[in-house]
Amino acid sequence: MFGIDSSEFLLVAFVALVVIGPKDLPKAMRVVGYWVGRARAVSRQFRQGFDNMVREAELEEMEKRWAAENARIMAEHPASTSDAAPSTEAAPTDTEHEAVPVMTDKPIMVDHPVVEPSDADRPAPPREGASS
C-alpha cells in the first residue's frame, strides 16, 4: 500500500513491541486503527467531492452542447404553419368525388349483423342405436 515490504513491517512491529510494551500495544493499535480509519474517511469524502465537481462540469458542458445543437436544428428547420397539428374539420369535397372520412379521437362503433348458421352448417345429431 505505502511501499512497505513484509520485512520492513515486521521490523516496525518488533520495535513497537519493544518500545510500547506488550501491555499497552493493543491500546496503541486501536488508536492507530482509529486514525487510519479517519484518514480513509477524509480521503473518501475528498474523492467524492472531486468526482461530484467533475460530474457537474461535464453536465454543464453537455447542456451547452445540447443547447447549441438544438439552436442549429431549429435554425435549419424553422417552424411553419404547415407543421401545425392536423385539422379535425372535414375538408371541402368536390361533388364528383366521395367524401374522405376524417380521423377523430373518438372510436367509431359499427354494428355488424348477427349471422345465424344455416342447417347445413350444423352437425347432425347422433342416431339412436349407433355405436360411437
C-alpha positions in Angstrom: 0.0 0.0 0.0 2.7 2.5 1.0 5.5 0.5 -0.5 6.3 -1.3 2.8 7.6 -4.8 2.4 6.8 -7.6 4.8 10.3 -7.5 6.3 10.0 -3.7 7.0 6.6 -4.3 8.5 8.0 -7.0 10.8 10.8 -4.6 11.9 8.3 -1.8 12.7 6.1 -4.3 14.7 9.1 -5.6 16.7 10.2 -2.0 17.5 6.7 -1.1 18.6 6.5 -4.2 20.8 9.8 -3.3 22.4 9.1 0.5 22.8 5.4 0.4 23.8 5.5 -3.0 25.5 3.1 -5.9 25.3 0.7 -4.5 27.9 -0.1 -1.2 26.0 0.3 -2.5 22.5 -3.4 -3.4 21.9 -4.5 0.1 23.1 -1.9 1.7 20.7 -3.1 -0.4 17.8 -6.7 0.7 18.4 -5.6 4.3 18.4 -3.6 3.8 15.2 -6.6 2.0 13.6 -9.0 4.8 14.6 -6.7 7.4 13.0 -6.2 5.3 9.8 -10.0 4.9 9.5 -10.4 8.7 9.9 -7.8 9.4 7.3 -9.5 7.0 4.9 -12.9 8.6 5.5 -11.5 12.1 4.8 -9.8 10.9 1.6 -13.0 9.2 0.5 -15.0 12.4 1.2 -12.5 14.4 -0.8 -12.6 12.0 -3.7 -16.4 12.0 -3.7 -16.4 15.8 -3.7 -13.9 16.0 -6.5 -16.0 13.4 -8.5 -19.2 15.5 -8.0 -17.4 18.6 -9.3 -16.2 16.8 -12.4 -19.7 15.3 -13.0 -21.3 18.7 -12.6 -18.8 20.3 -15.0 -19.4 17.5 -17.6 -23.2 18.0 -17.2 -22.9 21.8 -17.8 -20.7 21.1 -20.9 -23.3 18.6 -22.2 -26.1 21.1 -21.6 -24.2 23.8 -23.6 -23.6 21.3 -26.4 -27.3 20.3 -26.4 -28.5 23.9 -26.5 -26.1 24.7 -29.4 -27.2 21.7 -31.3 -30.9 22.5 -30.6 -30.4 26.1 -31.8 -28.7 24.8 -35.0 -31.5 22.3 -35.7 -34.2 25.0 -35.1 -32.3 27.4 -37.5 -32.2 24.7 -40.2 -35.9 23.7 -39.8 -37.9 26.8 -38.8 -41.4 26.1 -37.6 -44.1 26.8 -40.2 -47.9 26.7 -40.3 -47.9 23.5 -42.4 -46.2 21.7 -39.5 -49.1 22.5 -37.2 -51.4 19.8 -35.9 -53.7 18.3 -38.5 -57.2 19.7 -38.5 -60.1 17.6 -37.4 -62.6 19.5 -39.6 -64.0 17.9 -42.7 -62.2 19.1 -45.9 -64.4 20.6 -48.6 -65.2 17.9 -51.2 -66.0 18.0 -54.8 -69.4 16.8 -55.9 -67.7 14.3 -58.3 -65.6 12.6 -55.6 -66.6 10.7 -52.5 -66.0 12.3 -49.1 -62.9 11.2 -47.3 -63.5 10.2 -43.7 -61.8 12.5 -41.2 -59.8 10.9 -38.3 -61.3 11.7 -34.9 -60.3 10.9 -31.4 -63.5 9.0 -30.7 -63.7 5.3 -31.7 -66.2 4.5 -34.4 -68.8 1.9 -33.4 -70.0 -0.3 -36.2 -73.0 -2.6 -35.8 -72.3 -6.0 -37.6 -75.3 -8.2 -38.4 -75.6 -11.4 -36.5 -75.3 -14.3 -38.8 -77.0 -17.5 -37.7 -75.5 -20.7 -39.0 -77.7 -22.5 -41.5 -79.0 -26.0 -41.0 -76.3 -27.3 -43.5 -73.5 -25.9 -41.3 -74.8 -27.6 -38.1 -73.6 -31.1 -37.3 -76.1 -33.8 -37.5 -77.4 -35.2 -34.2 -76.2 -38.7 -33.3 -78.5 -41.6 -34.3 -80.0 -43.7 -31.7 -78.6 -47.2 -31.5 -75.4 -46.3 -33.4 -72.2 -47.1 -31.6 -69.6 -44.4 -31.3 
